[in-house]
Amino acid sequence: MSPRPSPPTEASQSARSAPESGPPGWLVLLLAVSCGLTVANLYYAQPLLAELSRSFGISGLAAGGLITVTQVGYAAGMVFLVPLGDRVENRRLVSTLLLLTCAALLVSATAPVFPVLLAASLVSGATSVVVQILVPFAADLAPDHSRGRIVGRVVSGLLTGILLSRTLSSLLADLAGWRVIYFTSAVLMAVLALVLRSALPTRAPSTGLSYGRLLRTTAHLVRVHAPLRRRALYQAAMFAMFSAFWTTISFVLTGPPFHYSQLGVGLFALVGAGGALIAPWAGRWADRGLTRPMTAVAFVVAALSFVVAGVGRHSVILLAVAAILIDMAVQTTLVLGQHTIYALDPTARARLNSAYIATLFLGGAVGSQLGSVAYHEGGWTALAGFGAALPVLALLAWCTEGRVKETASAG
């Protein structure tokens, strides 16, 4: 009887999953599109709150709880599901999660009462973390010399999905009602499950740890890897800035002097989608060893973008410029950060990504809430000041990197 094969070593896993030529272009495109379509599930409801309030006969405040519940589900999925990417064969894990997402979206589409919609959104939020399994998957497929570029292309699809979801949701709801959005996405998730199950190459698990130990090692990775903690906090600040802008800009655009309709607000999001073009460039900068300087540049651009937004309160052109700069800065630091953390431990990329993205979304939730408070208490000027302060704080932390390394070396 032949002995049971041992788990793949880091070297063998790397050699098998990252051929010198890298993944074919069609596969990178498929991963990017899959990420965009899946992450959009988190944002479809944002422009629908007024319609949901009328449909279910609830207050606007109660309808807003749908966004919170969806984000809570996503955060829970980051902690409890994404680490499985290192433990379970990825094709099977991805297709299973997408089918669960499909089922939850069908329940959302047919929800007779609002609590049913809340429960279904909690599940669809949790299972939509398949996005954060596909991004490390792309990193595993890429050779070292082009990993940043390939991850950047996949992440550009993810962030394009975030930005375009509001526009698509507004358009479909305007044409056929809010339920058709959930039906449409359910069909897309079912198709993706079948396509990815067929198209993705087999990726053997990188660890045989039990589920409990897998979660404990995720916490251990956070403790032992200072770059992970630093990059996660950087991105939490940047996503807080991003969320503060996109949560409050609708109030500006629907008020004087613009008086945009909800569909008009959704179309404005198309402008921000132009920022997705920077992600592949950010990957190239990472591959060339420019992570540290380009991180600082992104922080400066982000802070200046809020100066433009503050000055341009009554100019849709200046607000559009600010939106593009904000999105470019956020995508740059996201890709640079993922390139950094994926190099820390190639056998634990899903767990590293779990900690990184969970921190990012926590920052986004805080930024959204505090941004709303700043806007409603002090107007757009207060919001612009709050938004500018976040990347400035990140830049001040960036300035300590050299001293931290010198201290570690002396020790």
C-alpha positions, 0 to 999 in steps of 0.5 A: 500500500503506497504511503499517503502523499504529504501536503505540497511544499511551498516550493512545489506549490509555487512551481505548479501554480505559477508557471513562468509564463503566467496565467493566460489573458482570458483567465485573468479577464475572467477572474476580473469580471467574476470579482466585479460581478460578485462584489457588486452584490454588496452595493446594489441596495445603496441607491434603492433605499428610498424605493425599499422604504416605500415598498415595505412601508418602513422608515428610511432609517430602517431601510438603511439597516440593509446596508449595515447588515450586508457589510456585517455579513461580508465582514463575517465571511472574511473572518470565517470563510476566506481562510478556507481558501488555504484549506479547501480546493478552490474551484469547489469552494468558489462554486459552492459559495457562488451557488449559496449567493445565488440562493440568497439573492433569489430569496431577496428577490421574492422577499415578502417582508423586510426582515426576510430581505435582511436575513437574505442580504446577510447571507449573500454578503457573507458568501460574496467573499468569494471575491477575496478567494479569487484575488489570492488565487490569481496571485498564486497563478502568477510568477513572481516577476509579474504578480503585481501586474496580474493582481492589479488587473483582477483588482481593477475588475473588483473595484469597477464592480463596486463603482458600476453597481450603483449605476446598474442598480439605479438603471434597472430599478428605474426600468423594472423595479428593485426586485429584478436587480436581485433576480438578475444577479442571481442568474449571473452568480449561477452562471459564474459558478458553472463557468469558474468550476469548469475554467479554473485550474485545480489549486491544491490546498496549501495546508491541512490544518483543521478549521479551528487551527486555520482561524487561529493561525490567521490571528497569528499571522497578524501578530507576527507580520508587521507589514500586514498590520501596517498595510491593513491600517493604511488601507483602512484609512484609505477605504474610510476616505473612499466610503465617506465620499461615496456615502455623502456625495449623493446628498450633494448631487440631489440638493442645490444647485444640481438636483440630480435624480437617483439615476443621475447620482448612479450615472455620476458613479460612472465617472469614478469607474475611470479610476479603475484604469490605474490598478494594472499600473499600480501592479507594475509599480509593485513589480518594479520595487516602487511600493514605498514611494508610490504609496506616499504619492497615493496618500498625497493625491488622496488628500489633494483630491478632497481639497479639490472636492471642497473647493468644487462644491458647486462644480460637478466637473471638479467633483468628478475630478475629485472622484477619479483621483480618490478612486485612483489613490485607493486602488493604488494603495490596495494593489500595492498592499496586496502585493506586499502581503502576498509575499509574506507567506505564499502558503497562507495568502487566503488568510493574509488576505482575510485579515487585510480585507477585513480591516479594510472594510472595518475602516470603510464602515467607520468612514461611512458613519463618521463621514455622514456625521461630518456632513450632516453636522458641518456640511460638505466643508467638514466632510472634505476636511475629514476626508483629507485628514485620513490619508494625511494620517496614513502618510504620517504613519508611512514616515515612520517606516524607516525608523521602525526598520532601523529599530528592528535591525538594531535589536 
